[in-house]
């Protein structure tokens, strides 16, 4: 598996590395163990691979914390809207993936098989549509007013203040509606993500249906109906989520000095430094946590063509979105040239 460092300089590859496509670097070891992990989960709620990836991440955290009870995790969500122009509640779910997005029947077999391994029973019934509103509410669970701050800047744990204890909030959706408004933060955001995506991918709910989103958000967060509706109706929240979705590619491209954008969802970023892209197995995620705890640098040299990692499955929905943007830019450039 490859894990990429966002902060290393973009060096010219050697002839041997160019031929092989990657070069393994020797691990570096820090003197102390890392016990605080920030995981940025870049995703779209409509993406089945993202749902599998979320479940695998949560299971990996459970396994790791059973081995290292002193570990603290904060998982934040960053939107990557795969179909920003999709209509609301417009599509039959199976038709959407197979015809609207052009995915082969074999893709459903892959999702079903990988889902079973994660305890998921996918259902391809019901309606679907634009995922933007779900991302607005996920962001509302993290912050009260819309900003384009990186989600990892909105974590709540402060090692020098909260150590050694941190409230053991659950990252999974509650079984019963909460009775009081819950404190905003990464934990609440993940509980809401779990609730929205579980109901959508397994129980035939429509993630673009505002009444469903209002009810599930109120159940998980305890926020008032008026506040939730205000977010759903807000053009400012629309713009904020769209900017976050667009910005995630530029942010990671610039910081890592890579030529290529993220073309795989889900993508995870560990401790604002290590990029782990595509679908990943539970054991592989746990192993990366173990390496990082020991201060081992799991870096392998990467190519500059993309952030898709060995062992990851690039979702063709995301790849198609990137290619479409690239084609549009090329056409615009060609039009400008022809006019000169």
Secondary structure per residue as TSV (DSSP state, phi and psi in degrees):
chain	resnum	aa	ss	phi	psi
A	1	X	-	360.0	143.6
A	2	X	-	-103.9	139.6
A	3	X	B	-126.7	131.7
A	4	X	E	-107.2	139.5
A	5	X	E	-88.2	124.8
A	6	X	S	-72.4	-18.8
A	7	X	S	-105.0	-7.6
A	8	X	S	-76.5	153.0
A	9	X	-	-70.3	154.6
A	10	X	-	-86.6	100.9
A	11	X	-	-96.8	156.5
A	12	X	-	-70.9	127.4
A	13	X	-	-70.1	146.8
A	14	X	-	-72.2	167.8
A	15	X	H	-62.1	-39.0
A	16	X	H	-68.4	-40.5
A	17	X	H	-70.4	-32.9
A	18	X	H	-64.6	-36.4
A	19	X	H	-71.3	-37.4
A	20	X	H	-87.2	-21.7
A	21	X	S	88.7	-14.7
A	22	X	-	-163.9	158.8
A	23	X	-	-139.0	134.1
A	24	X	B	-83.9	128.7
A	25	X	-	-96.9	154.1
A	26	X	-	-70.7	138.7
A	27	X	-	-63.5	145.0
A	28	X	-	-107.3	140.8
A	29	X	-	-116.8	131.4
A	30	X	-	-91.7	157.5
A	31	X	S	-72.5	-22.3
A	32	X	S	-123.5	157.3
A	33	X	-	-80.6	145.3
A	34	X	-	-89.1	126.6
A	35	X	-	-117.8	-10.7
A	36	X	E	-113.7	121.5
A	37	X	E	-120.5	126.0
A	38	X	E	-107.2	123.8
A	39	X	E	-117.2	118.2
A	40	X	E	-93.2	120.9
A	41	X	E	-104.8	105.8
A	42	X	E	-92.8	124.9
A	43	X	E	-161.5	172.2
A	44	X	-	-130.5	138.0
A	45	X	T	-63.8	-24.8
A	46	X	T	-82.1	-10.0
A	47	X	-	-87.1	116.2
A	48	X	H	-60.9	-37.1
A	49	X	H	-61.7	-36.5
A	50	X	H	-66.0	-38.7
A	51	X	H	-64.3	-44.0
A	52	X	H	-62.1	-44.0
A	53	X	H	-61.6	-39.3
A	54	X	H	-63.0	-46.2
A	55	X	H	-62.1	-42.2
A	56	X	H	-64.6	-39.0
A	57	X	H	-62.5	-45.3
A	58	X	H	-64.2	-39.8
A	59	X	H	-66.2	-38.3
A	60	X	H	-63.9	-40.3
A	61	X	H	-63.4	-42.5
A	62	X	H	-60.0	-45.7
A	63	X	H	-63.8	-45.5
A	64	X	H	-64.1	-42.9
A	65	X	H	-68.8	-26.2
A	66	X	H	-67.2	-27.9
A	67	X	H	-87.6	-31.7
A	68	X	-	-132.7	80.2
A	69	X	T	-60.5	-18.5
A	70	X	T	-83.6	-3.1
A	71	X	-	-73.3	142.2
A	72	X	E	-120.1	128.8
A	73	X	E	-119.3	135.9
A	74	X	E	-126.3	122.0
A	75	X	E	-112.0	121.7
A	76	X	E	-115.2	155.6
A	77	X	E	-107.5	138.7
A	78	X	E	-125.3	129.2
A	79	X	E	-77.0	142.5
A	80	X	-	-132.2	94.0
A	81	X	-	-79.7	113.9
A	82	X	S	-77.1	-31.1
A	83	X	-	-133.3	74.3
A	84	X	T	-65.4	-19.0
A	85	X	T	-99.6	5.1
A	86	X	-	-62.3	150.4
A	87	X	-	-85.5	166.8
A	88	X	T	-85.6	126.8
A	89	X	T	49.0	38.1
A	90	X	-	-98.7	-22.3
A	91	X	E	-117.6	142.0
A	92	X	E	-65.5	135.4
A	93	X	H	-60.2	-48.5
A	94	X	H	-63.0	-41.9
A	95	X	H	-63.1	-38.9
A	96	X	I	-58.0	-50.1
A	97	X	I	-72.6	-39.2
A	98	X	I	-81.0	-43.8
A	99	X	I	-101.3	-50.8
A	100	X	I	-64.7	-41.2
A	101	X	S	-97.4	-7.0
A	102	X	-	70.9	30.7
A	103	X	-	-89.5	143.3
A	104	X	-	-73.2	161.2
A	105	X	H	-59.2	-32.1
A	106	X	H	-61.3	-26.3
A	107	X	H	-63.7	-37.4
A	108	X	H	-64.5	-37.8
A	109	X	H	-62.5	-40.9
A	110	X	H	-63.7	-47.8
A	111	X	H	-59.8	-44.4
A	112	X	H	-62.9	-42.8
A	113	X	H	-66.9	-48.4
A	114	X	H	-66.6	-33.6
A	115	X	H	-64.2	-41.5
A	116	X	H	-59.2	-39.9
A	117	X	H	-62.9	-27.2
A	118	X	T	-97.6	7.9
A	119	X	T	78.6	21.9
A	120	X	-	-103.8	137.6
A	121	X	-	-117.3	92.5
A	122	X	-	-63.3	142.7
A	123	X	-	-120.9	134.2
A	124	X	-	-107.7	23.9
A	125	X	-	-96.3	172.0
A	126	X	S	88.4	-171.9
A	127	X	E	-107.1	164.5
A	128	X	E	-152.9	173.7
A	129	X	-	-179.0	-154.3
A	130	X	-	-61.1	135.6
A	131	X	-	-93.4	0.7
A	132	X	H	-57.4	-45.3
A	133	X	H	-60.8	-37.1
A	134	X	H	-64.2	-38.0
A	135	X	H	-69.8	-33.1
A	136	X	H	-61.3	-43.7
A	137	X	H	-72.2	-33.6
A	138	X	H	-63.1	-40.4
A	139	X	H	-69.0	-35.1
A	140	X	H	-63.9	-29.1
A	141	X	T	-72.1	-16.3
A	142	X	T	-97.9	-37.3
A	143	X	-	-146.8	149.7
A	144	X	S	-77.8	-37.2
A	145	X	S	-114.6	146.5
A	146	X	-	-74.3	127.2
A	147	X	-	-139.3	167.6
A	148	X	-	-103.9	25.2
A	149	X	-	-58.8	144.6
A	150	X	-	-59.3	139.7
A	151	X	G	-59.2	-30.7
A	152	X	G	-71.9	-14.1
A	153	X	G	-79.4	-6.3
A	154	X	G	-108.3	19.2
A	155	X	-	-68.5	159.4
A	156	X	-	-114.2	-17.1
A	157	X	-	-79.5	133.7
A	158	X	-	-123.8	106.8
A	159	X	H	-52.7	-39.3
A	160	X	H	-75.2	-17.0
A	161	X	H	-104.4	-47.6
A	162	X	H	-86.7	-18.9
A	163	X	T	-63.1	146.7
A	164	X	T	-90.6	-4.9
A	165	X	-	-102.9	149.8
A	166	X	-	-143.3	133.2
A	167	X	-	-52.8	128.3
A	168	X	-	-80.0	59.6
A	169	X	-	-63.5	146.6
A	170	X	-	-82.0	146.2
A	171	X	S	-95.5	3.4
A	172	X	S	-108.3	155.5
A	173	X	-	-61.4	141.7
A	174	X	-	-69.9	149.1
A	175	X	S	-75.2	-26.2
A	176	X	S	-123.8	152.5
A	177	X	-	-58.9	140.7
A	178	X	-	-75.7	152.5
A	179	X	S	-95.9	-19.1
A	180	X	S	-131.5	154.8
A	181	X	-	-57.7	136.0
A	182	X	-	-93.5	150.9
A	183	X	-	-67.4	137.0
A	184	X	-	-69.4	151.7
A	185	X	S	156.5	178.8
A	186	X	H	-58.1	-37.4
A	187	X	H	-64.0	-44.5
A	188	X	H	-65.7	-39.5
A	189	X	H	-60.1	-42.9
A	190	X	H	-69.0	-35.9
A	191	X	H	-64.5	-39.3
A	192	X	H	-68.8	-40.6
A	193	X	H	-59.6	-44.1
A	194	X	H	-60.4	-42.4
A	195	X	H	-67.6	-46.8
A	196	X	H	-63.2	-49.7
A	197	X	H	-72.8	-34.6
A	198	X	H	-64.2	-44.8
A	199	X	H	-66.9	-35.0
A	200	X	H	-73.3	-52.3
A	201	X	H	-79.3	-21.2
A	202	X	H	-119.8	-19.7
A	203	X	H	-126.4	22.6
A	204	X	-	65.5	17.6
A	205	X	-	-78.3	153.8
A	206	X	-	-99.1	112.4
A	207	X	T	-71.1	-8.0
A	208	X	T	-99.3	-2.2
A	209	X	-	-81.2	116.4
A	210	X	H	-65.7	-32.4
A	211	X	H	-67.1	-40.3
A	212	X	H	-63.2	-45.7
A	213	X	H	-63.8	-38.4
A	214	X	H	-63.3	-46.3
A	215	X	H	-66.9	-44.2
A	216	X	H	-69.9	-33.9
A	217	X	H	-69.2	-41.5
A	218	X	H	-64.2	-38.5
A	219	X	H	-63.2	-41.3
A	220	X	H	-85.8	-39.2
A	221	X	H	-97.7	-27.4
A	222	X	-	78.5	6.1
A	223	X	-	-69.6	155.7
A	224	X	-	-73.1	153.8
A	225	X	H	-60.8	-39.0
A	226	X	H	-62.7	-42.5
A	227	X	H	-65.9	-40.4
A	228	X	H	-67.1	-44.3
A	229	X	H	-62.6	-37.0
A	230	X	H	-61.9	-38.7
A	231	X	H	-67.1	-45.6
A	232	X	H	-61.1	-34.3
A	233	X	T	-88.8	-2.6
A	234	X	-	-85.8	118.9
A	235	X	H	-63.5	-29.8
A	236	X	H	-65.7	-40.7
A	237	X	H	-66.8	-36.1
A	238	X	H	-57.3	-50.0
A	239	X	H	-63.6	-40.1
A	240	X	H	-62.5	-47.6
A	241	X	H	-65.6	-39.6
A	242	X	H	-63.1	-39.9
A	243	X	H	-66.5	-40.3
A	244	X	H	-63.5	-40.5
A	245	X	H	-65.4	-42.1
A	246	X	H	-72.4	-36.6
A	247	X	H	-71.1	-27.3
A	248	X	H	-61.1	-35.2
A	249	X	H	-67.9	-48.3
A	250	X	H	-63.9	-41.0
A	251	X	H	-60.2	-48.1
A	252	X	H	-74.1	-35.5
A	253	X	H	-61.5	-45.7
A	254	X	H	-69.5	-46.0
A	255	X	H	-65.6	-33.3
A	256	X	H	-95.3	-3.8
A	257	X	T	55.7	38.3
A	258	X	-	-95.3	149.9
A	259	X	S	-76.5	-31.1
A	260	X	S	-99.6	150.5
A	261	X	-	-86.4	176.2
A	262	X	-	-66.5	126.6
A	263	X	-	-123.7	9.2
A	264	X	S	-128.2	133.5
A	265	X	S	-126.7	138.4
A	266	X	S	-76.8	157.8
A	267	X	E	-128.2	136.6
A	268	X	E	-113.3	141.6
A	269	X	E	-119.6	120.5
A	270	X	E	-95.0	125.9
A	271	X	T	50.6	39.9
A	272	X	T	58.6	22.8
A	273	X	T	-140.1	-41.8
A	274	X	E	-103.7	122.4
A	275	X	E	-95.5	127.4
A	276	X	E	-129.8	101.4
A	277	X	E	-107.3	155.2
A	278	X	S	81.2	-177.7
A	279	X	-	-70.5	133.2
A	280	X	-	-131.4	146.9
A	281	X	-	-78.2	157.7
A	282	X	H	-58.8	-49.7
A	283	X	H	-61.2	-35.6
A	284	X	H	-66.7	-39.5
A	285	X	H	-65.8	-43.9
A	286	X	H	-58.7	-42.9
A	287	X	H	-61.8	-37.5
A	288	X	H	-66.5	-39.4
A	289	X	H	-60.7	-40.7
A	290	X	H	-62.9	-43.3
A	291	X	H	-61.0	-45.9
A	292	X	H	-67.1	-35.2
A	293	X	H	-60.4	-42.4
A	294	X	T	-76.4	-3.0
A	295	X	T	79.3	14.8
A	296	X	-	-78.3	136.7
A	297	X	-	-89.6	106.9
A	298	X	-	-83.2	19.7
A	299	X	B	-62.8	134.5
A	300	X	B	-126.0	143.3
A	301	X	-	-64.0	144.7
A	302	X	-	-119.5	162.8
A	303	X	-	-87.8	163.2
A	304	X	S	-97.0	14.5
A	305	X	S	-82.4	-28.1
A	306	X	-	-168.8	175.2
A	307	X	S	-105.0	18.1
A	308	X	-	-78.3	127.4
A	309	X	-	-101.7	155.4
A	310	X	T	-56.7	135.6
A	311	X	T	89.5	-12.8
A	312	X	-	-93.9	152.2
A	313	X	-	-108.5	112.1
A	314	X	-	-74.7	125.7
A	315	X	-	-73.4	123.6
A	316	X	H	-65.4	-21.1
A	317	X	H	-62.9	-45.4
A	318	X	H	-67.9	-42.5
A	319	X	H	-61.4	-41.3
A	320	X	H	-63.6	-38.0
A	321	X	H	-64.1	-42.8
A	322	X	H	-64.9	-43.7
A	323	X	H	-63.5	-37.9
A	324	X	H	-64.2	-42.7
A	325	X	H	-63.3	-40.7
A	326	X	H	-63.4	-42.1
A	327	X	H	-65.1	-39.3
A	328	X	H	-63.2	-41.0
A	329	X	H	-64.2	-39.1
A	330	X	H	-64.7	-41.9
A	331	X	H	-65.2	-41.8
A	332	X	H	-62.2	-41.3
A	333	X	H	-64.7	-40.4
A	334	X	H	-65.1	-39.5
A	335	X	H	-63.7	-40.9
A	336	X	H	-64.7	-40.4
A	337	X	H	-65.1	-39.5
A	338	X	H	-68.8	-24.2
A	339	X	H	-83.2	-18.3
A	340	X	-	-76.5	360.0
